[in-house]
Each structure stands twice: as structure tokens, then as C-alpha cells.
């Protein structure tokens, strides 16, 4: 990592960092500094220092300028269960376009470049920041940082150490996310094959980034580079025919990926352009059998969802697991998309997948997915469903899947938040006596898990639950 920069400036590390006796980022000391961190939502680096008089002092160094609205980003966001994920100072600095600060942090610890360029981390940051309208400049700020970093890594021989080290995929993804056409062109001129990604970044990721930016010109540019004729093809004869057939199949795959990326990224203009006068939109499926409607609903792209269900007979389509778009939207916690789908086809709420799960089962299961999740959105979805405003909850609350389990069974057995269990138990028509394939009721399962998250409600609602059970019996 040390060789990525064309010049070494360790001696130029900020005087503040030099004079700091002990400097630690809040991630390392998240437990010790929990109170200090959770009490603040401003963009800070939390440092520990030893004052002259002895002892230990906690110092908060602001990273955001008052001139950039909004004045803060959230320091933390809940993922699943009791797990938490923390953004790092370099994430904050890049999200605000502070290249000088990013550079200094990299000089302090070059391993931070791994965090800065991680696709998994960027996807989480997109969920927390980029998906919120109030943070609409984050992608552009990250692109500015990436471009400056690229320039600093130029060598006198005309090589770029950042690209040579394998970060070209991150650079193109970042440029495409911001809709930065000039930066995208510069990278493709350096290496046209970057359109197919590098490292953990693939061509589908690059397409998705361009779709997110809503810059259709950037999307078209990337698509053109991906389907341009491969270099080195011969001409004439059987060999050319074989190459032509192979290239045609390759182009169809690129088009399929582009269509799904446009749907997931919410670029309706590009999606309509790609679909054109398509007579069979169901032909565009990914490896899991998901349609473009699944793709759009799975990312909460409301405008795309509405257009697709209006233009095509696609609302009841299923993937290889038998999931409808409603299953996917519920699993990922996209309330508005789920509401539109239910209102367009109320019977969709009673559909089950290959495992017997309704969309309510999927909404509950969404709390335990291994992927990063906005739990607040998932809770809001459950609240609306339980209220009965958009769906007849009594028709699905007691439905059993192939394992004989209702949504309440899943909420208890998966050790999900107590708030969710309480919400489900407020439904008047809920049947607490339903037994799963192992002859266990939800209350039986609750008794077996005295130390689970769900058991937090035991003291408050156990008597109420048992009275309901006795009345139901």
C-alpha cells in the first residue's frame, strides 16, 4: 500500500496528529466510547489523548464544514438483531469530498484504502446516505476524492499505481455512481476493459452505479463499451461465424444485465429505451429467475414498479423460489413498493412461494437477513401491515408455511426484536395455539428462549398471552 502514492509525504502529516500522544478512531473503542458516540450525531473523529496533567481525555474533531448542508451524518445505523455497523472517519471524509483529509488518513494508515474502496462497505453507505435525498451530494463528493487520488498516484513514467494495484473497478464504479461523464471517459480511455469491472466489482455493478446516478449518457457510454466488438477478431470463414455467434450471445447477456441494472437503479428512461417494443419482458431474468419487476421492487424503485405493472402483465411473475415481487419488496423492507403492488393486485397478498411463505413471512424473515438492513424501514412496513390499512391482515396472519410456522413462529424462533413480536401479537385475529411441524406454538418457543431478544416482552405480555391462549382453547 505504501507504494500507491507517487511521492511520500509522511513528514507532512498534520501537526495535530503528530502532537497527539494516542489517537484512535472510534471504531476501535466503540465499547469504551459508546456513550460519547451514541450521544452525538455530528460528523466527528473521536480521539483519546493524554493531557499534560495525566488521565485520559476524549476529544471530538469535527470533519464537516458548516457550509455543507446537512451538517451531520448518522454515526451508526442498525443492521440486524443486536448487530451494529459503524462508518469510519475516512468514509465520512470521502462522503464530504474532503480529499486532503482522506489523503492524511491514508498516510497515517494506508490500510484504510481497503475500507474506502470496499464494495460491501460502499453498498452499506449507499443504504444509509445515498438513498436519502438530503445527502444527494455524497456520490459526487466520493467521485471527487477518487479522481484526486487517481491523479496523485501518477508516476513520471506515465503509469498509475492505483490502477496497477487493482483499484480500477472502484474508480469506475465511483465515477459512474456520480454520473461523472468526463471521469468515466478518462478511465475507459486508460483501459476500456474496466467496464467489465475489476476485483470485487463486476460489469453489473458498474451498470447499476450508472443507473443510480440517473445520468443516461453515462449509462449509454458504459453499455456501448461493453457490447462493442471484441478486439482481435479475424474476418471471413467459419472462425468469423463462430466469433459472431459467440459475440451475439455475449451481447444478449450484457443487455439482460443492463436491463436489470436500470430497473434496480431506478433509471426509467434507460429501462424504457432498452425494453423498446419488447413483447416478452419476462424473457429478461437473472440467474435467480428474477424479472425486472423483482429487481425494481427489491430496491424500492417506485416509479419503475408503477410503470412496469401498468405496461406489462408481470405483477404475478415468480422467480425460481416462487417469490413474487411483493415477497421481495417485503423481505427488503420497501413499504411504498409493497403498498403499490398490493393495491394493484390485492390477491397477491395471499400468494405463497415454494416454501409456503406469504409476503408477511418474508417481511419477518427480512429482519434476519445477513445483508445490511435499515431496521427502521422494516418496522414501519410491519406496522402498516398489522394496521390492516392496505391488506386484510387476518387473511395472512395465521397462514402456515411448509414447516407449519406462522409469521409469529418465525419472529420468535429467529430471535428477532421484541418490538416485532409485540406488533404481531396485537393483531386481534392472531391464533396463538397454532402448532408447527414440531408441535410447538409460538408461546412454547418463547418459553424455550428465556434469554433471547424476544423474551424481553415476557414479563410484560406473558400473562396477557397465556390468557389469550386459554380463551382460544
Secondary structure, DSSP 8 states (H G I E B T S, - for coil): -GGGSSS--GGGS-HHHHH-SS---TTTTTTTTHHHHHT--S-EEEEEE--TTSS-EEEEEE-S-TTSSSS---SEEE-STT-EEE--HHHHHHHTT-HHHHHHHHHH-TTHHHHHH-HHHHHHHIIIIITSGGGTTHHHHHHHHHHHHHHHTB-TTS-BHHHHTT-HHHHHHHHHHTT-HHHHHHHHHH-GGGGGEETTEEHHHHHHHHHHHT-HHHHHHHHHHHHS--TT---SHHHHHHHHHHHHHHHHHHHHHHHHHHHHHT-HHHHHHHHTT-S-GGG---TT---HHHHHHTTT-HHHHHHHHHHSS-TT---TT---HHHHHHHHT-HHHHHHHHHH-GGGGG---TT---HHHHHHHGGG-SS---HHHHHHHHHHHHHTSSS-GGGTTT---TTS--HHHHHHHTT--HHHHHHHHT-TT--TT---TTS--HHHHHHH-TTSSGGGGHHHHHHHHHHHHHHH-
